[in-house]
Amino acid sequence: MDDNEKFNVNSQLTDATLRKLEAGGLRMTVQRRHIIEILTSSQCTSPKELWYEAKQYVPDLGIATVYRLINRLEQIGVISKTRNLGMQNVEPVLGSVTDAGGRKLNISSLKLTDIVKQGMIAKGLISSQSDIDLSLVGEKVNVVIKHS
């Protein structure tokens, strides 16, 4: 991560975010809680600024901890490369579909969510009564299964 890389996050630390962190294997330590709360409530423009602000609450905090946490938050899909917490979902849409000859197929009536859902049903991962939501975090499409 570049020191000049900017992130702008204006969200509150929510239970959903905490569940994502725990599901991703991160214990919610005092240091991590302060870093995340600052990340979600301040206008820090770099990891160093975040570190300086967090040191007010955790004086022995190392900058490497800030960098590792930001990288881990990216890995588990809580924030994207633009440093936007995954609270505001960006719904991915289906691009073009071409056949083996390179001809574009008319897909105007298809939705990416429907295609992913049908694939998951076909693989036996979900039932036809389940609904899913897709969100784009960085370059990854996250799927949330909502059981009915």
C-alpha positions as CSV (number, residue, x, y, z in Angstrom):
1,M,0.0,0.0,0.0
2,D,1.3,3.4,-0.9
3,D,1.7,6.0,1.8
4,N,0.0,8.5,-0.4
5,E,-2.9,6.2,-1.2
6,K,-6.1,7.8,-0.1
7,F,-9.2,6.4,1.5
8,N,-12.3,8.1,2.5
9,V,-14.8,6.3,4.7
10,N,-17.8,7.8,6.3
11,S,-19.7,4.9,7.8
12,Q,-20.3,3.7,11.3
13,L,-18.8,0.5,12.7
14,T,-21.8,-1.9,12.5
15,D,-22.6,-5.3,13.8
16,A,-22.5,-6.6,10.2
17,T,-18.9,-5.4,9.9
18,L,-17.9,-7.0,13.2
19,R,-19.5,-10.3,12.0
20,K,-17.5,-10.1,8.8
21,L,-14.3,-9.5,10.7
22,E,-14.9,-12.4,13.1
23,A,-15.9,-14.7,10.2
24,G,-12.7,-13.7,8.5
25,G,-10.7,-14.9,11.6
26,L,-10.0,-11.5,13.2
27,R,-10.4,-11.1,16.9
28,M,-11.7,-7.6,17.8
29,T,-8.8,-6.4,19.9
30,V,-8.7,-2.9,21.4
31,Q,-6.1,-1.8,18.8
32,R,-8.2,-3.1,15.9
33,R,-11.4,-1.6,17.3
34,H,-9.8,1.9,17.6
35,I,-8.3,1.7,14.1
36,I,-11.6,0.6,12.6
37,E,-13.6,3.2,14.5
38,I,-11.2,5.9,13.3
39,L,-11.3,4.5,9.8
40,T,-15.1,4.7,9.7
41,S,-15.5,8.1,11.3
42,S,-12.5,10.2,10.2
43,Q,-11.2,11.8,7.0
44,C,-7.7,10.3,7.3
45,T,-6.1,10.3,3.9
46,S,-3.3,7.8,4.5
47,P,-2.3,4.9,6.7
48,K,0.1,7.2,8.5
49,E,-2.6,9.7,9.3
50,L,-4.8,6.9,10.6
51,W,-1.8,5.7,12.7
52,Y,-1.2,9.1,14.2
53,E,-4.9,9.5,15.1
54,A,-5.1,6.0,16.6
55,K,-2.0,6.5,18.7
56,Q,-4.0,9.0,20.8
57,Y,-6.0,6.0,22.0
58,V,-3.4,3.3,21.8
59,P,0.0,4.9,22.4
60,D,2.0,1.7,21.8
61,L,0.4,1.1,18.4
62,G,2.8,0.3,15.6
63,I,2.3,1.5,12.1
64,A,2.8,-2.1,10.8
65,T,-0.4,-3.0,12.7
66,V,-2.3,-0.4,10.8
67,Y,-1.0,-1.6,7.4
68,R,-1.7,-5.3,8.3
69,L,-5.3,-4.5,9.4
70,I,-6.0,-2.5,6.3
71,N,-4.7,-5.3,4.1
72,R,-6.7,-7.9,6.1
73,L,-9.9,-5.8,5.8
74,E,-9.3,-5.8,2.0
75,Q,-8.8,-9.6,2.0
76,I,-12.0,-10.4,3.8
77,G,-14.0,-7.9,1.7
78,V,-14.8,-5.3,4.4
79,I,-13.1,-2.5,2.4
80,S,-12.1,-2.3,-1.2
81,K,-9.0,-1.0,-2.8
82,T,-10.6,2.5,-2.8
83,R,-10.8,2.2,1.0
84,N,-14.6,2.2,1.0
85,L,-16.0,0.0,3.6
86,G,-18.2,-2.7,2.3
87,M,-21.3,-1.1,3.9
88,Q,-22.3,0.6,0.6
89,N,-22.8,-2.3,-1.8
90,V,-22.0,-1.7,-5.4
91,E,-24.1,-4.2,-7.3
92,P,-22.1,-5.9,-10.1
93,V,-23.9,-6.1,-13.4
94,L,-23.5,-8.6,-16.2
95,G,-21.3,-7.4,-19.1
96,S,-21.3,-8.9,-22.5
97,V,-21.8,-12.5,-23.3
98,T,-20.2,-13.9,-26.5
99,D,-20.4,-17.3,-28.2
100,A,-17.4,-19.3,-29.3
101,G,-17.3,-17.4,-32.6
102,G,-17.0,-14.1,-30.8
103,R,-20.6,-13.0,-31.6
104,K,-22.4,-11.1,-28.8
105,L,-25.5,-12.7,-27.5
106,N,-28.6,-10.6,-26.6
107,I,-28.6,-10.6,-22.8
108,S,-30.7,-7.6,-22.1
109,S,-33.2,-9.6,-20.0
110,L,-30.6,-11.4,-17.9
111,K,-29.3,-10.2,-14.5
112,L,-26.1,-11.4,-13.0
113,T,-27.8,-12.2,-9.7
114,D,-30.2,-14.5,-11.5
115,I,-27.4,-16.3,-13.4
116,V,-25.3,-16.8,-10.2
117,K,-28.4,-18.0,-8.3
118,Q,-29.3,-20.5,-11.0
119,G,-25.7,-21.8,-10.9
120,M,-25.8,-22.2,-7.2
121,I,-29.1,-24.0,-7.3
122,A,-27.7,-26.3,-10.0
123,K,-24.7,-27.1,-7.9
124,G,-26.9,-27.8,-4.9
125,L,-25.5,-25.0,-2.8
126,I,-28.8,-23.3,-2.2
127,S,-32.5,-24.1,-2.6
128,S,-34.7,-22.4,-5.2
129,Q,-36.4,-20.5,-2.3
130,S,-33.2,-18.8,-1.3
131,D,-32.4,-15.3,-2.4
132,I,-29.0,-13.9,-2.9
133,D,-27.4,-10.4,-3.0
134,L,-24.3,-9.7,-4.9
135,S,-21.9,-6.9,-4.0
136,L,-18.6,-5.8,-5.6
137,V,-15.7,-5.3,-3.3
138,G,-12.5,-4.4,-5.1
139,E,-12.3,-7.0,-7.9
140,K,-14.3,-9.6,-6.1
141,V,-18.0,-10.4,-6.3
142,N,-19.3,-11.3,-2.8
143,V,-22.5,-13.4,-2.6
144,V,-24.7,-13.2,0.5
145,I,-27.3,-16.0,0.7
146,K,-30.6,-15.0,2.3
147,H,-32.6,-18.0,3.4
148,S,-36.3,-17.7,3.3
